[in-house]
Amino acid sequence: MAQVYPFRAFRYNPARAPFDRVLTQPYDKISPAMQEKYYAADPHNLIVVEKGRAYPSDTPQNNVYTRAAAAIEDWILSQVVVQDPAPSFYAYTQEYTVPGTEERRTRRGFIGAGKLEEYSAGIVFRHEQTLSGPKADRLELLRHTKMHTGQLFMLYSDAEKRIDAILAEAESAAARATEMRDEYGVTHRLWVIADPERVIAIQKAMENQKLVIADGHHRYETALNYRNERRKDAGKTDTDAAYERVMMTFVNTQCEGLTILPTHRVAANVHDFSWSGARRHLEPWFAAEEFPFSGSGERSEAKKKCLARLTSARAKRAIGVYPTPGGKKRAFYVLTLREGVNLALLLPNVSPLQRELDVVLLHEGILEPALGITPQAVTAEANLTYEREALAALDAVDSGRAQISFLLNPCDVEQVMRIATAGEVMPQKSTDFYPKLLSGITMYRVD
């Protein structure tokens, strides 16, 4: 049973800190250039906390973590950041254009404090593995600031859309508390829901939900580790303690605005690379549709047809391929599984649920057997890099940075839910939920 609670969020005071100058993307999406841009935007920009600068002169008494904690305290004292008067949920919408299209969508969710659960409890599920490095950094930051500033993106499934209806009512009944457009053209809007009837209705509707982490696995496991530390220090479990919960944004899988983007694979440094040899190996399993070209004008048309075919053949398990030429011949390809192929024979060491994923079909059925790119090589980043934009993946081949690129269709959110709730995890970079949730739009104190 998922336990979700309203909380008194700390939020930026727009009179002192305009939202478009102080809110940031999640820490793991902030490049060095973005970090500098955020630092230049405003002295109160969340970057100081979310991903502060480290200096060679740092000491145990003065470092990125101590400076983050000092900034938070200073902002609260000077009312740059203020705490809401009543425990609340927060309706959160993001209006955006789907990358690569002109389609506008709105994703609706709500922010609350979710009870931290071990994965073994069967309430919260992950769909990715985590790395130790990011968790150690986030834990040290949390120890100092005692504040969650970044959002956990959680999925739940409610076909009746009961909560969505409550959120829509709350949005129409009150003025929005936050509105800003970020650097990706996404408009973020926030409403405070403090009305007791709506709060209780949301809690009731969430009671029987299973929660799947869409984004924020490292932050979730960091919150668990911090909770366990605080329990140990206290010598008991206090279920009402703030550190027993973590700030989450909850989105219904039935939301029309939910978008998952594919992450394409680009391969280089493949020993004895031969596309013709790889095709011969794959022939029994995959049919190859070819889109040849010679000049730049033909290339543009061939690329357009290839991308359209990749999308239209999604149900056939389609994977786009763009290799360096073995001779003068250039072409894009779309591979589709041959009718009647027994995936249990092609992918004998993969679970039935995992066999449904195109990214698993690519890694286990193509990269390793046809190109020799093993899971160990993938983990070591010896051959593969990743691109969100299909054109960037194709350009990597044209520029000589890669020998071959593979284009994927996005996975389905129901696939994510089925695999996660079965206790399995997906390969790295299988999902890219777009857009990202802003850090600092609400903040949760765990002191």
C-alpha positions, 0 to 999 in steps of 0.5 A: 500500500503506497503511503503518500502525504502532503507536506509544507514545501519550501519554495522560492519567493518570486519577489526575491528570486524570479523562478526562471533565474533560480530553478534548474534541471536535475543535477545529472543533466547539468553539463559544465556549460549549464552549470556556469550559465546557472551560476551567472543567472542569479546568486540564489540559483539552486545550482549552488545546492544542486551541483555546486562548484568544487575548488582545489582549495576545498577543505573538510570545513569548506567544500561543495557540501558545506557551501550548499548547506550554508546557502540553504540556511541563508536563503531561508533566513533572508526569505529568499526561500519560504515554507508554505503555511499548511501541508499540501500536495502540489499539482504540477504540469509541464507543457512541451513540444515532443522533440523532433515533432511539432506536437504539443503535449501537457503532462500532469502530475502531483508532488507529495511526500512518499513513504520510503519502502525497501524494494522487497516490500513490493510497493516501490519498484525500480527499472534500472540498476544504480551506480555507487558514485552518484549515490555517495555524492547525493548522500553527502549532500543530503547529510549537510543540507537535510533538504531534498531539492530534486524530484523523484519521478514516480509512475502509478496506474489509474485507468479511472484517472481519479487523481487527474480529475482532482488535480484539474479541479484544483488547477481551475479553482486557484491561481498558479503559484509558479509558472516559468519556461525553461531552456528547452521551451517547457512551460512548468506550472504549479498549484498548491492543494491544501484543501483537506477534502482534496488532500484526503481524496488523493491519499485514498486514491493512491492507497492501492497503487504500486509505484515505479521509479521512472527517473531518480533511482539514485536519489531514491536509494540515497533517501533510503540510505539516509533514512537508515542512518537516521534510524540508527542514530535515533535507535528506533523507527519513528514513522512520522519522522520527515526522513521516513519520506521523500519528495516525489512527483507522481504521474499516471501511466494513463496520462496523455502527456507521458512521453518516453524518448528512445536512446540510440546506440552508436558503435566505434572501435569494433574489431574487424568491423564488417556490415556485410559479415554482420548481415550474413550472421543476422539473415536467419533472424532479421529481414533487412529493408534497404534505403540506398543513396549516392548524393546528398539530395538522395541521402536526405530522401533515403533518411526520411524514408528510413525514419518513417519506416522505422516508426511504421514497422514498430510492431514488427520489432524494427531497428534502424541501422546506418553503417559505414560503407564497405565500398562505394555503396551507401544505405540506411537499413531497417531490420525487422524480425522475420515472421515466426522467429522463436525469440527463446532460441535467439535470446535464450538467456533473456526472460520472456518480459525482457524479450519484448524490449527492442533495446534487449533485442539489439544488445543480445540479438545483434550487438553481441553475436554479430559485432562482438560487443559484450555486456562487459564492453558495454559496461566499460563503455569500450564501444558504445556511446548514446545519442537521444537525437536520431540525426546525431547518431547518424552524423556520428557515422558520417563524421567518422566518429563511429562505424555504425549507428542503431536507431530505436523506437521508444519503449512503451510505459506499460513495458516499463511497468510490467518489467519493474513490477516483476522485479526485473530491471532494464538495460542502461539507457532504455528509457528517457522520460521527457521532459525532466522535472525541475529541481527547486520547484518545491523542496522538502526538509528532512531535518 
